[in-house]
């Protein structure tokens, strides 16, 4: 638990809700999947910008537990895109020293996609440059629910004393147990809501809501947000 103020430092961990792909495509008279492909290309640019901006951890919201409600065509297209992205970027991740992790409930995903996710994690586990975490079939409430079940099972099996459970216990059961909490959460496209993303982890995160649609989110915009973050004072409930 952080108990001191934090000023004039860049964010160590940035999380991004990549919103606006569909609207970007529709504004150009193209199908929504066209926007998702453009958005996938933008991810590489942002990952490559992280070392220059001092960002060590990057978490991106790729597909939520609620996104299954979209049309079958869009969901199927997204799943193919995830396959293609992992295959095409895997060697680039290793070359760029990027450690890749996936969070979310994998059980609903196609088995081939699950295998690719496992392969990407194994292939990059020795990388220690940027830590890229992809939230795929992820929902904050679902994550807490799954974590609570695991915690309850440990209590039932005698591995955990319920009297010792506190606010430091649950994070050990979350998908993000090996990651620091995000310092900054960015959402693109002008929407000002968190959409069930990192609910527990972002309790003290700074937020930045920008009008830019994700496919138009450039390194310059990213850099300005990081610079602006440096002027914020994070008091964690204390006073200056």
LOLO-280279 format. One record per residue (C-alpha): residue in one letter; y, x, z. Coordinates in steps of 0.1 Angstrom, whole numbers, padded with zeros to 4 digits, always signed. Each point is the difference from the previous one (the first is absolute). Last residue first. Example, Ala and Ser with C-alpha at 12.3 -4.5 7.8 and 13.67 -1.06 7.14 Angstrom:
<sites>
S-0011+0137+0071 A-0034-0014+0007 
</sites>
This chain:
<sites>
X+0176+0004+0005 X-0019-0030+0015 X-0038-0005+0002 X-0020-0027-0019 X-0016+0024-0024 X+0034+0017-0006 X-0002+0008-0037 X+0034+0011-0012 X+0006-0002-0037 X+0019+0027-0019 X-0032+0016-0014 X-0012-0033-0014 X+0029+0001-0024 X-0013+0032-0015 X-0035-0015-0004 X+0015-0030-0017 X+0021+0021-0023 X-0031+0021-0009 X-0020-0031-0009 X+0027-0013-0023 X+0002+0034-0017 X-0038+0002-0003 X+0001-0033-0019 X-0010-0036+0009 X+0002-0017-0034 X-0036-0010-0001 X+0004-0013+0036 X+0028-0024-0006 X+0033+0012+0015 X+0017-0023+0025 X-0008+0022+0030 X-0012-0009+0035 X-0001+0029+0024 X-0017-0003+0033 X-0001+0024+0030 X-0034+0000+0018 X-0003-0008+0037 X-0028-0027-0002 X-0011+0013-0034 X-0035+0010+0011 X-0010-0034+0013 X+0010-0021-0030 X-0008+0026-0026 X+0007-0025-0029 X-0003-0037+0005 X+0027-0008-0025 X+0028+0020+0015 X+0029-0022-0011 X+0033+0006-0017 X-0007-0004-0037 X+0025+0019-0021 X-0025+0015-0024 X-0011+0031+0020 X-0012+0002+0036 X+0003+0033+0020 X-0015+0007+0034 X+0012+0030+0019 X-0014+0019+0029 X-0035-0011-0007 X-0025+0004+0029 X-0019+0032-0001 X-0034+0000-0018 X-0035+0006+0013 X-0005-0035+0014 X+0015-0017-0031 X-0029-0024-0005 X+0005-0011+0036 X-0025+0006+0027 X+0018+0029+0017 X+0032-0021-0003 X-0016-0025+0024 X-0002+0023+0030 X+0035+0013+0005 X+0013-0035+0007 X-0024-0003+0029 X-0037-0003+0006 X-0012+0019+0031 X-0010-0031+0020 X-0021-0011-0030 X-0022+0031+0005 X-0012+0012-0034 X-0035+0012-0010 X-0018-0028+0019 X-0014-0017-0031 X+0022-0031+0006 X+0031+0021+0004 X-0008+0020-0032 X-0006-0033-0018 X+0034-0013+0012 X+0017+0031-0014 X-0018-0004-0034 X+0010-0037-0001 X+0036+0008+0010 X+0002+0025-0029 X-0012-0025-0025 X+0026-0026+0012 X+0028+0027+0001 X-0008+0009-0036 X-0002-0036-0011 X+0034-0007+0016 X+0015+0030-0018 X-0015-0008-0033 X-0017+0024-0025 X-0021-0006-0030 X+0012+0035-0010 X+0025+0018+0021 X+0002+0035-0016 X+0007+0029+0023 X+0014+0032-0015 X+0001+0031+0023 X+0021+0026-0017 X-0010+0036+0003 X-0032+0004+0020 X-0028-0003-0025 X-0035+0006+0013 X-0009-0037+0000 X+0011-0003-0036 X-0034-0003-0017 X-0015-0020+0029 X+0028-0026+0000 X+0000-0003-0038 X-0038-0004+0000 X+0001-0027+0026 X+0026-0019-0019 X-0020+0004-0032 X-0031-0014+0018 X+0020-0030+0013 X+0012-0007-0035 X-0035+0000-0013 X-0010-0024+0027 X+0027-0025-0009 X+0022-0007+0030 X-0007-0027+0026 X-0015+0026+0024 X+0028+0024-0003 X+0022-0015+0028 X+0032+0019+0001 X+0010+0037+0001 X-0006+0026-0027 X+0005+0038+0005 X+0011+0027-0024 X+0010+0036+0009 X+0024+0014-0026 X-0002+0037-0007 X+0017-0003-0034 X-0031+0012-0019 X-0023-0021+0022 X+0021-0032-0006 X+0002+0008-0037 X-0038+0002-0002 X-0002-0035+0014 X+0029-0015-0020 X-0018-0013-0031 X-0031-0013+0019 X+0020-0016+0028 X+0025-0016-0023 X-0027-0014-0024 X-0019-0017+0028 X+0032-0013+0016 X+0011-0014-0034 X-0033-0017-0005 X+0004-0017+0033 X+0036-0010-0009 X-0012-0015-0033 X-0026-0021+0018 X+0026-0012+0025 X+0025-0009-0028 X-0026-0019-0020 X-0014-0018+0030 X+0035-0013+0008 X+0015+0010+0033 X-0015-0012+0033 X-0020+0033+0004 X+0034+0015+0007 X-0001-0013+0036 X-0023+0028+0013 X+0026+0024-0015 X-0001+0023-0029 X+0018+0033-0006 X+0021+0005+0032 X+0009+0037+0000 X-0002+0025+0029 X+0017+0034-0004 X-0004+0027+0026 X+0016+0035+0000 X+0035-0010-0012 X+0023+0030-0001 X+0020-0012-0030 X-0012+0027-0024 X-0036-0005+0012 X+0003-0038-0006 X+0013+0001-0036 X-0035+0005-0015 X-0013-0031+0018 X+0030-0020-0012 X-0005+0010-0036 X-0038-0007+0001 X+0006-0035+0015 X+0024-0008-0029 X-0029+0001-0025 X-0018-0027+0020 X+0031-0021-0001 X+0001+0001-0038 X-0036-0011+0000 X+0008-0028+0024 X+0029-0011-0022 X-0022-0003-0031 X-0023-0020+0022 X+0027-0027+0004 X+0000-0008-0037 X+0030+0011-0021 X+0033-0017-0009 X+0020+0028+0014 X+0012-0019+0031 X-0036-0011+0004 X-0011+0037+0004 X+0025+0008+0027 X-0008-0033+0017 X-0036+0009+0002 X+0006+0035+0013 X+0024-0011+0026 X-0013+0013+0033 X-0014+0033+0011 X+0000-0003+0038 X+0005+0036+0009 X-0009+0020+0031 X+0017+0032+0008 X-0013+0025+0026 X+0018+0032+0011 X+0034-0017-0004 X+0030+0024-0002 X+0017+0010+0032 X+0036-0005+0011 X-0009-0019+0032 X-0030-0008+0021 X+0005-0015+0035 X-0026+0007+0026 X-0029-0020+0014 X-0025+0001-0028 X-0034-0015+0010 
</sites>
